[in-house]
C-alpha cells in the first residue's frame, strides 16, 4: 500500500502571540489556543509525526510553513517551523522546502528516500493570479532511472466571489492550467533529457472549496483521486457551521436578478453564515466563534485539501483521525485544516500491462493432457488429442469403405 498525504499546518499557529496576524482567516481559531506559544502548532506537528509513524507514507506535502523566522529570529534549537519538522523525522525521510518572495510563504515536501531515490531537482513559482501562493515541484531519481515527481500547491482563490460558484471556480481553472503548464515546463527544462516520471503525486491546499478540480493531466497521464474529496476546511465563520447556520450560494452572478431568477440560480453548494445572534446580540468578526454556530470538525463545509496520483489504483481521500473515535465531533486543537491522505493499492506483477502473446511452440516444449501429465513432442510432430486421433481414424475407415464399394461396382459392370 502506498500512502500520500497533505497538511496545511497554519502559519499563524507557528507564531508567538505578538506576531499572530489579525488578517489570517484562522485568527478566530487560534484565539482558542490558551496555552500559547505554539501549542496548536505543536499539536499539529505531533499529529503529522503520528501519521508518519502509523501510515509510513511515501510522501507528505505541507503548506503554510515558516522559513523567514527560522532563518532570522528563532534560535538554532527551536522546535518551530520547518526546523521543527526536520529535526524530528526518521532517518529515511527527507524534507525539501522553499518559499515565495511575496510574503515568505513556504511549502515543504517530505518523502521516503529509501523508496523514491535521491533528490534530483526542484523549482518554486509564485501564482501569477494571486501572489503568495507557491507552486513547488520536486523530482527524485532512483539508480534504475525511475523518476518520482512530487508537486505541492497552495492554490489561489477569489474570496470576493466566494458566494458565486462559477466565478469562484474560474480561479480554480486558472490554478489547474497554471500547474499543468508549469509542471510540463519543469520536466522539459533540459531539451536533451525530457523527463516522463514513472510516478506523479500532486498534493496541496487548493482552496477548491466547491470541488472543481478532480484531475490533472501531466505528460498525457491522468493524475486523480477516486470519489468525493473530504470536507477538511476550516475553522472560520464562512467555512463551517451547523445546518441552521448555512446559506445557499448562487450558481453564477446575475445582474439585478428577480426573486424568481435568484431562486432558479441557487446552487447546491453552501457557506457558513458570517455572524450569529445569541440573546439578541449579534456576534461576528475576530472573536472566538460560539459553539452555537457549529465549530466541530464535522461542521466543516469546504473542500480543497487533496492528493492526486497517476498510479493505476489511485484511491479515495480520507481525513486522518489518528484512531480517535470522537475526532470529528469536537473542535480541532491542531490546525484549522485537516490532514488528508490517499491509500493506493500497489500494482501486482503483470497488472496494468497487456498480457504477452504466447510463445511459439518449440520442439522441446510440453503439452498438457488430462490427468496433468505432460508428454514431450516427439519426432517433430504435435501429439493429437483423443478427439483428433479418433477423427483421423474415422477418415481412414471411410476411405477404405468407399474403395471397396467402387470395386464391387466394377465387378457388377463386367
C-alpha positions as CSV (number, residue, x, y, z in Angstrom):
1,X,0.0,0.0,0.0
2,X,1.3,3.4,-1.0
3,X,0.2,6.3,1.2
4,X,0.5,10.0,0.3
5,X,-0.7,12.9,2.5
6,X,-1.2,16.7,2.5
7,X,-1.5,19.0,5.5
8,X,-1.9,22.8,5.8
9,X,-0.4,23.3,9.2
10,X,-1.4,27.0,9.6
11,X,1.5,29.5,9.6
12,X,-0.3,31.6,12.2
13,X,-0.2,28.8,14.6
14,X,3.5,28.7,14.4
15,X,3.9,32.4,15.6
16,X,4.1,33.8,19.0
17,X,1.1,35.8,20.3
18,X,2.6,39.2,19.4
19,X,3.3,38.0,15.9
20,X,-0.1,36.5,15.2
21,X,-1.6,38.3,12.2
22,X,-5.1,39.5,12.6
23,X,-5.7,39.3,8.9
24,X,-5.3,35.5,8.9
25,X,-8.5,33.6,8.2
26,X,-7.7,31.3,11.1
27,X,-7.4,34.2,13.6
28,X,-10.5,33.3,15.5
29,X,-9.4,29.6,15.6
30,X,-6.1,30.5,17.2
31,X,-7.8,32.6,19.9
32,X,-8.8,29.3,21.4
33,X,-5.2,28.4,21.9
34,X,-4.9,29.4,25.6
35,X,-1.6,27.6,26.1
36,X,0.4,29.6,23.6
37,X,3.1,30.0,22.3
38,X,2.6,27.4,19.6
39,X,0.5,24.8,21.4
40,X,-1.8,24.2,18.5
41,X,1.1,24.1,16.0
42,X,2.9,21.7,18.3
43,X,-0.2,19.5,18.3
44,X,-0.3,19.7,14.5
45,X,3.3,18.6,14.4
46,X,2.6,15.7,16.7
47,X,-0.4,14.7,14.5
48,X,1.9,14.8,11.5
49,X,4.5,12.6,13.2
50,X,1.8,10.2,14.3
51,X,0.6,9.9,10.7
52,X,4.2,9.2,9.5
53,X,4.7,6.6,12.3
54,X,1.4,4.8,11.7
55,X,0.9,5.1,7.9
56,X,4.6,5.1,6.7
57,X,3.7,7.4,3.8
58,X,5.7,7.7,0.7
59,X,5.3,11.5,0.8
60,X,3.5,14.4,2.6
61,X,3.0,17.9,1.3
62,X,2.9,20.7,3.8
63,X,1.5,24.2,3.3
64,X,1.8,27.4,5.3
65,X,5.3,26.6,6.6
66,X,7.5,29.4,8.1
67,X,11.0,29.8,6.8
68,X,11.8,33.5,7.4
69,X,11.5,33.2,11.1
70,X,13.7,30.1,11.2
71,X,16.5,32.0,9.4
72,X,16.3,35.3,11.2
73,X,14.5,35.1,14.6
74,X,14.4,31.7,16.1
75,X,17.2,30.0,18.0
76,X,19.0,27.1,16.3
77,X,17.5,24.6,18.7
78,X,14.0,26.0,18.3
79,X,11.2,23.4,17.5
80,X,9.1,25.7,15.3
81,X,8.7,25.9,11.6
82,X,10.5,23.7,9.1
83,X,13.3,23.2,11.5
84,X,10.9,21.6,14.0
85,X,9.8,19.1,11.4
86,X,13.2,18.3,10.0
87,X,14.8,17.5,13.3
88,X,12.1,15.0,14.3
89,X,11.9,13.0,11.0
90,X,13.0,9.4,10.9
91,X,16.3,8.9,9.0
92,X,14.7,7.5,5.9
93,X,12.6,10.7,5.4
94,X,13.9,13.8,3.8
95,X,12.2,17.2,3.7
96,X,12.7,19.8,0.9
97,X,11.3,23.3,1.3
98,X,11.1,26.6,-0.5
99,X,9.3,29.9,-0.2
100,X,8.0,32.7,-2.5
101,X,9.2,36.3,-2.1
102,X,5.8,38.0,-2.0
103,X,5.1,37.0,1.6
104,X,7.7,34.4,2.6
105,X,5.0,31.7,2.3
106,X,6.8,28.4,2.4
107,X,5.9,24.9,1.4
108,X,7.6,21.6,2.1
109,X,7.6,18.1,0.7
110,X,8.6,15.1,2.9
111,X,9.4,11.9,1.1
112,X,10.8,8.4,1.9
113,X,14.2,8.4,0.2
114,X,14.5,4.6,0.6
115,X,11.7,4.2,-1.9
116,X,11.9,7.4,-4.1
117,X,15.6,7.6,-4.6
118,X,17.7,10.7,-4.2
119,X,16.7,14.3,-4.7
120,X,17.2,15.3,-8.3
121,X,15.9,18.8,-8.8
122,X,13.3,21.3,-7.7
123,X,11.6,24.5,-8.7
124,X,9.3,27.0,-7.0
125,X,7.0,29.5,-8.6
126,X,4.5,32.1,-7.2
127,X,1.0,32.0,-8.6
128,X,0.5,34.9,-11.2
129,X,-3.2,35.1,-10.3
130,X,-2.6,35.8,-6.6
131,X,0.8,36.4,-5.1
132,X,2.0,34.5,-2.1
133,X,0.6,31.1,-3.3
134,X,3.5,28.8,-4.0
135,X,3.8,26.0,-6.6
136,X,6.6,23.7,-5.5
137,X,7.9,20.8,-7.7
138,X,10.4,18.2,-6.6
139,X,11.8,15.4,-8.7
140,X,13.6,12.3,-7.3
141,X,15.6,9.7,-9.2
142,X,16.4,6.1,-8.3
143,X,19.6,4.3,-9.6
144,X,17.5,2.4,-12.1
145,X,16.3,5.8,-13.5
146,X,12.8,5.6,-12.1
147,X,11.6,9.1,-11.5
148,X,9.1,10.3,-8.8
149,X,7.5,13.7,-9.3
150,X,6.0,15.4,-6.3
151,X,4.1,18.7,-6.6
152,X,2.8,20.8,-3.7
153,X,0.5,23.7,-4.4
154,X,-1.2,26.3,-2.2
155,X,-3.9,27.4,-4.6
156,X,-5.0,31.0,-5.3
157,X,-8.6,31.8,-4.6
158,X,-11.1,34.6,-5.4
159,X,-12.6,35.0,-2.0
160,X,-14.6,38.1,-3.1
161,X,-16.6,35.7,-5.3
162,X,-17.0,33.0,-2.7
163,X,-20.8,33.1,-2.9
164,X,-20.8,32.6,-6.7
165,X,-19.9,29.1,-7.8
166,X,-18.9,29.8,-11.4
167,X,-16.9,32.9,-10.7
168,X,-15.1,31.3,-7.8
169,X,-14.3,28.2,-9.9
170,X,-12.9,30.3,-12.7
171,X,-9.9,30.8,-10.4
172,X,-9.7,27.0,-9.8
173,X,-9.5,26.5,-13.6
174,X,-6.6,29.1,-13.7
175,X,-4.9,27.2,-10.9
176,X,-5.3,23.9,-12.8
177,X,-3.9,25.3,-16.1
178,X,-1.0,27.0,-14.2
179,X,0.0,23.8,-12.5
180,X,-0.2,21.6,-15.6
181,X,1.7,24.1,-17.7
182,X,4.5,24.8,-15.3
183,X,5.0,21.1,-14.4
184,X,5.4,20.3,-18.1
185,X,8.0,23.0,-18.4
186,X,9.8,21.8,-15.3
187,X,10.0,18.3,-16.7
188,X,11.2,19.6,-20.1
189,X,13.8,22.0,-18.7
190,X,16.6,20.1,-20.4
191,X,15.6,19.7,-24.1
192,X,18.1,16.8,-24.4
193,X,16.6,15.0,-21.4
194,X,12.9,15.5,-21.2
195,X,11.5,13.5,-18.3
196,X,8.3,11.5,-18.2
197,X,8.0,10.5,-14.5
198,X,7.1,6.9,-13.6
199,X,5.1,8.2,-10.6
200,X,3.3,11.5,-10.2
201,X,1.8,12.8,-6.9
202,X,0.2,16.2,-6.6
203,X,-0.6,17.4,-3.1
204,X,-1.9,20.7,-1.7
205,X,-4.4,23.0,-0.2
206,X,-6.0,24.1,-3.5
207,X,-8.6,26.3,-1.9
208,X,-11.0,24.4,-4.1
209,X,-14.0,24.7,-1.7
210,X,-16.5,23.6,-4.3
211,X,-14.5,20.6,-5.5
212,X,-13.9,21.8,-9.1
213,X,-10.5,20.2,-9.7
214,X,-10.9,16.4,-9.9
215,X,-7.8,15.6,-12.0
216,X,-4.7,17.0,-13.7
217,X,-3.1,15.8,-16.9
218,X,0.7,15.6,-16.9
219,X,2.6,14.1,-19.8
220,X,-0.6,12.6,-21.1
221,X,-1.3,10.8,-17.8
222,X,-4.4,11.4,-15.7
223,X,-3.4,12.3,-12.1
224,X,-6.5,12.0,-9.9
225,X,-8.3,10.7,-6.9
226,X,-11.4,8.5,-6.6
227,X,-14.8,9.6,-5.3
228,X,-15.6,12.8,-3.3
229,X,-13.0,14.7,-1.5
230,X,-13.4,15.3,2.2
231,X,-14.6,18.5,3.9
232,X,-11.3,19.3,5.6
233,X,-11.6,23.1,5.8
234,X,-11.8,25.1,8.0
235,X,-12.4,26.7,11.4
236,X,-13.8,30.0,10.3
237,X,-17.2,31.7,10.1
238,X,-18.0,31.0,6.4
239,X,-16.3,27.6,6.0
240,X,-18.1,25.8,8.8
241,X,-21.5,25.8,10.5
242,X,-24.4,23.7,11.6
243,X,-27.2,23.1,9.1
244,X,-29.1,26.1,10.6
245,X,-26.0,28.3,10.2
246,X,-25.5,27.9,6.5
247,X,-26.5,29.8,3.4
248,X,-27.0,28.6,-0.1
249,X,-24.8,30.2,-2.7
250,X,-25.6,31.2,-6.3
251,X,-24.5,29.2,-9.4
252,X,-23.3,32.4,-11.0
253,X,-23.5,36.2,-10.7
254,X,-26.7,37.7,-12.0
255,X,-27.2,41.4,-12.7
256,X,-30.2,42.7,-10.6
257,X,-32.0,39.3,-10.5
258,X,-35.6,38.9,-9.7
259,X,-36.6,36.7,-6.8
260,X,-37.6,34.0,-9.2
261,X,-34.3,34.2,-11.1
262,X,-32.3,34.1,-7.9
263,X,-34.3,31.1,-6.8
264,X,-33.6,29.3,-10.1
265,X,-29.9,30.3,-9.8
266,X,-29.5,28.7,-6.4
267,X,-26.6,26.2,-6.2
268,X,-26.4,23.0,-4.2
269,X,-23.3,24.4,-2.5
270,X,-23.4,26.3,0.8
271,X,-21.3,28.5,3.0
272,X,-21.4,29.3,6.7
273,X,-23.2,32.4,8.0
274,X,-20.7,35.2,8.9
275,X,-22.4,36.0,12.2
276,X,-24.8,34.6,14.8
277,X,-27.3,36.3,17.0
278,X,-27.4,35.0,20.6
279,X,-29.7,36.6,23.2
280,X,-30.4,39.4,20.8
281,X,-26.7,40.1,20.4
282,X,-25.0,39.7,17.1
283,X,-21.6,38.1,17.3
284,X,-19.2,38.2,14.3
285,X,-15.6,39.0,13.3
286,X,-12.4,38.3,15.1
287,X,-13.7,36.6,18.2
288,X,-13.8,33.0,19.4
289,X,-16.6,31.6,17.3
290,X,-19.5,30.5,19.6
291,X,-20.3,26.8,19.7
292,X,-23.9,27.6,18.6
293,X,-22.5,28.3,15.2
294,X,-21.0,24.8,14.8
295,X,-17.3,24.6,15.4
296,X,-16.6,20.9,15.4
297,X,-14.6,19.3,12.5
298,X,-17.8,17.6,11.4
299,X,-19.3,21.0,10.9
300,X,-16.7,21.9,8.2
301,X,-18.1,22.8,4.8
302,X,-15.3,23.4,2.4
303,X,-13.1,21.0,0.4
304,X,-9.8,21.6,-1.2
305,X,-7.2,19.7,0.7
306,X,-6.4,16.9,-1.8
307,X,-4.0,14.3,-3.1
308,X,-3.8,13.2,-6.7
309,X,-2.0,10.2,-8.1
310,X,-1.0,8.9,-11.5
311,X,-0.8,5.3,-10.2
312,X,-3.1,2.6,-11.6
313,X,-5.0,2.3,-8.4
314,X,-5.4,5.9,-7.3
315,X,-7.6,5.8,-4.2
316,X,-10.1,7.7,-2.2
317,X,-9.3,10.6,0.1
318,X,-9.6,10.4,3.9
319,X,-9.2,12.7,6.9
320,X,-6.5,11.3,9.3
321,X,-8.0,11.0,12.7
322,X,-5.2,9.2,14.4
323,X,-7.6,6.5,15.5
324,X,-9.6,8.8,17.8
325,X,-13.2,7.6,17.8
326,X,-14.8,11.1,18.5
327,X,-12.2,13.0,16.5
328,X,-14.7,14.6,14.1
329,X,-17.2,15.6,16.9
330,X,-15.0,18.2,18.6
331,X,-13.1,21.3,17.6
332,X,-9.6,21.0,16.3
333,X,-6.7,21.8,18.6
334,X,-4.1,21.4,15.9
335,X,-4.5,23.3,12.6
336,X,-7.6,24.9,11.1
337,X,-7.2,22.4,8.2
338,X,-7.2,18.6,8.4
339,X,-4.5,16.2,7.3
340,X,-5.9,14.4,4.2
341,X,-4.4,11.3,2.7
342,X,-4.8,8.7,-0.1
343,X,-4.1,5.0,0.1
344,X,-3.1,3.5,-3.2
345,X,-3.1,-0.2,-3.9
346,X,0.2,-1.3,-5.4
347,X,0.1,-2.8,-8.9
348,X,0.8,-6.5,-8.9
349,X,3.2,-8.1,-11.3
350,X,1.8,-8.1,-14.9
351,X,-1.2,-5.9,-13.9
352,X,-1.9,-2.8,-15.9
353,X,0.0,-4.1,-19.0
354,X,-1.1,-6.2,-21.9
355,X,-0.7,-9.9,-21.5
356,X,2.2,-11.1,-23.6
357,X,1.4,-13.3,-26.6
358,X,2.0,-17.0,-26.0
359,X,5.5,-18.1,-27.1
360,X,5.6,-20.1,-30.4
361,X,5.7,-23.8,-29.8
362,X,9.1,-25.4,-29.8
363,X,10.1,-29.0,-30.3
364,X,11.2,-29.3,-26.7
365,X,8.0,-27.8,-25.2
366,X,5.5,-30.0,-23.4
367,X,1.8,-30.4,-24.0
368,X,-0.5,-30.9,-21.0
369,X,-3.0,-33.8,-21.1
370,X,-5.9,-34.9,-18.9
371,X,-4.7,-36.0,-15.6
372,X,-2.0,-33.3,-15.5
373,X,0.7,-35.2,-17.2
374,X,2.9,-33.7,-19.9
375,X,4.4,-35.6,-22.7
376,X,7.3,-34.4,-24.9
377,X,6.6,-33.7,-28.5
378,X,8.4,-36.5,-30.3
379,X,9.7,-36.7,-33.9
380,X,8.8,-33.1,-34.6
381,X,5.1,-33.8,-34.7
382,X,2.3,-32.4,-32.5
383,X,0.6,-35.0,-30.4
384,X,-3.1,-35.1,-31.4
385,X,-5.9,-35.0,-28.8
386,X,-8.1,-38.0,-28.4
387,X,-10.8,-36.3,-30.4
388,X,-8.3,-35.6,-33.2
389,X,-6.9,-39.1,-33.3
390,X,-10.5,-40.5,-33.5
391,X,-11.4,-38.2,-36.3
392,X,-8.3,-39.2,-38.3
393,X,-9.2,-42.9,-37.7
394,X,-12.7,-42.4,-39.0
395,X,-11.5,-40.7,-42.1
396,X,-9.3,-43.7,-42.9
397,X,-12.2,-46.1,-42.4
398,X,-14.4,-44.0,-44.7
399,X,-11.8,-44.0,-47.5
400,X,-11.5,-47.8,-47.2
401,X,-15.3,-48.3,-47.4
402,X,-15.6,-46.1,-50.5
403,X,-12.7,-48.0,-52.2
404,X,-14.4,-51.4,-51.6
405,X,-17.7,-50.0,-53.0
406,X,-16.0,-48.9,-56.2
407,X,-14.5,-52.4,-56.7
408,X,-17.9,-54.1,-56.2
409,X,-19.5,-51.7,-58.8
410,X,-16.8,-52.5,-61.4
411,X,-17.4,-56.3,-60.9
412,X,-21.1,-55.7,-61.5
413,X,-20.4,-54.0,-64.8
414,X,-18.3,-56.9,-66.1
